Amino acid sequence: MTKPAQPQQPASTVDELVTAHLPMVGHLVREMLARVPAHVRREDLFSAGSEALVTAARGFDPSRGAPFGAFASMRIRGALLDELRGLDWASRSVRGKVRRIEAERDKFVADHGRVPTAAELATRLDTDARQVVAVRDDVQRATLLSLQAAFPDGVDGAGTATAHNGPSPEDMVLDRERVGYLHDAIANLPERLKAVIEAYYFQNRSMSELAEEFGVTESRVSQLRSEATALLRDGMNAALDPERVASATRPEGCAARRRASYYAAVAAHGTLRTRLAQTTATGMPVARTA
């Protein structure tokens, strides 16, 4: 059975739509660049966004009733996220700096029995404290993006299409609250699953390293990571959108009771204030404390 042909706009209409909405690509790219590590290239994102705009213009069907701006915005945002997911989360230079910082941090802790300040680390590394903080911030942005990629439809599992004029203040607060719940959900994971999430996403360790440390196969580590991300998603949804959590087949069983206990722990872990404190007023992640 052949699929119905996709609507194809005349070339002149496509040109008009693309020309009129090209500034929207620039706006969405700038919005995205404010949330990702500094090494991500604007040109790469703009190219992906422009291609998505052309594709949207060619396939736009006005008879569906949706305005082209909203239709194209959703396509462009999706293309930008796809482009980001295809990139390394942190550049090699950033990863190298992080390794040096962590090595000096470990030495300092061994020598002094406490965690060093950014200024103390900078002295040992012969650099500026602002550089140490900047590297940490880059890694935090990369980590948040990496974790968000584990939830391709968004942390609540409900893909959303935001208008091209950016999120409203209410949407920004909701987004920040979701990030806060993500931190709470990680904090309450079972220790083994938490160790996998922390090591893989926050310490940038490979599957092979984790497999060797845990004494299991790489496929088992991958399975644990999948189990952890699924539990994270359900833990967040239990607090934010309970209808998205599948009902347990055996509500009185041990597994169901453990999951219910986890959901309750996530909900009780923090307050709105502490969850919003995980990000800045503009939605940028705050560096994790050691």
C-alpha positions in Angstrom: 0.0 0.0 0.0 1.5 3.3 -1.1 1.7 6.2 1.3 -0.2 9.4 0.4 2.0 12.0 -1.3 3.3 14.7 1.0 2.2 18.2 0.1 4.7 20.1 -2.0 4.6 23.8 -2.1 5.5 25.7 -5.3 9.1 26.9 -5.4 8.0 30.5 -5.2 6.0 29.8 -2.0 8.9 27.9 -0.5 11.2 30.9 -1.2 8.8 33.3 0.4 8.3 31.2 3.5 12.1 30.6 3.9 12.9 34.3 3.4 10.2 35.5 5.8 11.2 33.0 8.5 15.0 32.8 8.2 15.4 35.3 11.2 13.6 32.7 13.3 16.4 30.3 12.7 18.9 32.8 14.0 16.8 33.4 17.0 16.4 29.7 17.8 20.1 29.2 17.3 21.0 32.0 19.7 18.6 30.7 22.2 20.2 27.2 22.0 23.8 28.5 22.1 23.0 30.2 25.5 22.3 26.7 26.9 25.2 24.6 25.5 29.0 24.5 25.9 31.0 27.3 24.4 32.7 25.1 21.8 29.5 24.4 19.9 29.7 26.2 16.6 27.0 28.6 15.6 27.6 27.8 11.9 26.8 24.1 12.5 23.5 24.9 14.2 22.5 27.5 11.7 23.1 25.2 8.8 21.0 22.4 10.5 18.2 24.9 11.3 18.2 26.4 7.8 17.9 23.0 6.2 15.0 22.2 8.6 13.3 25.5 7.6 13.5 24.6 3.9 12.2 21.1 4.5 9.3 22.5 6.6 8.5 25.1 3.9 8.3 22.3 1.2 6.1 20.1 3.3 3.8 22.7 4.9 0.1 22.0 4.5 -1.9 25.1 5.3 -5.1 23.1 5.2 -4.2 21.6 8.6 -4.8 24.9 10.2 -1.5 25.3 12.0 0.4 28.6 11.3 3.7 28.0 9.4 5.7 29.8 12.2 4.7 27.2 14.8 5.1 24.3 12.4 8.6 25.4 11.3 9.7 26.3 14.9 9.0 22.7 16.0 10.9 21.3 13.0 13.8 23.6 13.5 14.1 22.9 17.3 14.1 19.2 16.5 16.9 19.6 13.9 19.0 21.7 16.4 18.6 19.0 19.1 19.5 16.3 16.5 22.6 18.3 15.6 23.6 18.7 19.2 23.1 15.0 19.9 25.5 14.2 17.1 28.3 16.3 18.7 30.6 15.4 21.5 29.2 16.8 24.7 32.5 18.5 25.7 35.5 19.2 23.5 38.7 17.3 23.9 40.4 20.4 25.3 37.6 20.8 27.9 37.8 17.1 28.9 41.6 17.4 29.2 41.3 20.5 31.5 38.7 18.6 33.6 41.0 15.7 34.1 43.8 18.0 35.2 41.4 19.8 37.6 40.1 16.6 39.1 43.7 15.2 39.5 44.8 18.3 41.4 41.6 18.3 43.4 42.2 14.7 44.5 45.8 15.5 45.5 44.6 18.5 47.5 42.0 16.4 49.3 44.7 13.8 50.1 47.0 16.5 51.4 44.6 18.7 53.3 41.5 16.5 54.0 39.1 18.9 52.5 37.8 20.0 49.1 39.8 23.0 47.6 38.3 26.2 46.5 38.4 27.4 42.9 41.2 29.8 43.8 43.3 27.1 45.5 42.9 24.8 42.4 43.8 27.7 40.2 47.1 28.3 42.2 48.0 24.6 41.8 47.2 24.7 38.1 49.0 28.0 37.5 45.8 29.5 36.1 43.0 31.9 37.0 40.2 30.9 39.3 37.7 32.2 36.6 39.1 29.7 34.2 38.5 26.9 36.7 34.9 28.0 37.2 34.4 28.4 33.4 35.6 24.9 32.7 33.3 23.5 35.4 30.4 25.5 33.9 31.1 24.1 30.4 31.0 20.6 31.8 27.8 21.3 33.7 26.1 22.5 30.5 27.4 19.5 28.6 26.2 17.2 31.3 22.8 18.7 31.4 22.5 18.4 27.6 23.7 14.9 27.7 21.2 13.9 30.3 18.4 15.6 28.4 19.4 13.6 25.4 18.5 10.5 27.4 14.9 11.8 27.3 14.4 12.5 23.6 10.8 13.7 24.1 11.7 15.9 27.1 12.0 14.9 30.7 8.3 14.5 31.1 8.0 12.3 28.0 5.6 14.8 26.3 7.3 16.5 23.4 6.4 20.1 23.2 6.6 22.8 20.5 7.4 26.2 21.9 6.6 29.3 19.9 9.5 31.0 18.2 9.4 34.0 20.5 10.9 31.9 23.3 9.5 30.5 26.5 7.2 32.5 28.7 8.2 33.2 32.3 5.8 30.4 33.4 7.4 27.9 31.0 10.8 28.9 32.2 9.9 28.2 35.8 8.4 24.8 34.8 11.5 23.9 32.8 13.7 24.9 35.8 11.5 22.9 38.1 11.9 19.8 35.8 15.7 20.1 36.0 15.4 20.3 39.8 13.3 17.2 39.8 15.9 15.5 37.7 18.6 16.2 40.3 16.3 14.9 43.0 15.5 11.8 41.0 19.3 11.1 40.6 19.9 11.6 44.3 17.4 9.0 45.2 18.3 6.3 42.7 19.4 2.9 44.1 23.2 3.1 44.7 24.3 0.9 41.8 22.1 2.8 39.3 23.1 6.1 40.7 26.8 5.1 40.4 26.3 4.4 36.7 24.5 7.7 36.0 27.1 9.7 38.0 30.0 8.0 36.3 28.7 8.0 32.8 27.1 11.5 32.6 28.9 13.6 35.2 32.4 12.0 35.1 32.5 11.3 31.4 33.6 7.7 31.9 33.2 5.1 29.2 31.1 2.0 29.2 34.3 -0.1 29.1 35.7 1.6 32.2 32.5 1.1 34.1 32.3 -2.5 33.1 35.8 -3.1 34.4 35.1 -1.3 37.7 31.8 -3.2 38.3 33.1 -6.5 37.1 30.4 -6.9 34.5 30.1 -6.8 30.7 29.6 -3.5 28.8 26.1 -4.7 27.7 25.2 -5.1 31.4 26.4 -1.5 32.1 24.3 -0.3 29.1 21.3 -2.2 30.6 21.9 -0.6 34.0 22.0 2.9 32.3 18.7 2.2 30.5 17.1 0.9 33.7 18.3 4.1 35.5 17.1 6.5 32.9 13.7 4.7 32.8 13.4 5.0 36.6 14.5 8.6 36.5 11.8 9.4 33.9 9.1 7.6 35.9 10.2 9.2 39.2 9.9 12.7 37.6 6.6 11.9 35.9 5.2 10.6 39.2 5.7 14.1 40.6 5.0 16.2 37.5 2.5 14.2 35.5 1.3 11.0 37.2 -0.8 9.9 34.2 2.3 9.2 32.3 3.5 6.6 34.7 2.4 3.1 33.6 0.3 1.2 36.2 2.1 -1.7 37.9 0.9 -5.1 36.8 1.3 -6.3 40.4 0.6 -3.3 42.6 1.3 -5.3 45.8 4.5 -6.9 44.5 8.0 -6.0 45.9 9.0 -4.3 42.7 5.9 -2.0 42.7 6.5 -1.2 46.3 10.1 -0.3 45.7 9.1 2.0 42.8 6.4 3.6 44.9 8.9 4.2 47.6 11.3 5.8 45.1 8.6 8.1 43.7 7.8 9.2 47.2 11.5 9.9 48.0 11.9 12.0 44.8 8.8 14.1 45.7 9.9 14.6 49.3 13.6 15.3 48.5 13.3 19.0 47.9 11.1 22.1 47.7 10.3 24.4 44.8 13.0 26.7 46.1 15.7 24.0 46.2 14.7 22.7 42.7 14.9 26.2 41.2 18.2 26.7 42.8 19.7 24.0 40.5 19.5 26.6 37.6 20.0 30.3 37.1 17.0 32.6 36.4 17.8 32.1 32.7 17.7 28.3 33.0 21.4 27.7 33.0 22.6 24.8 35.2 24.4 25.7 38.4 27.7 23.9 39.0 27.3 20.8 41.2 29.1 21.0 44.5 31.7 18.4 45.2 
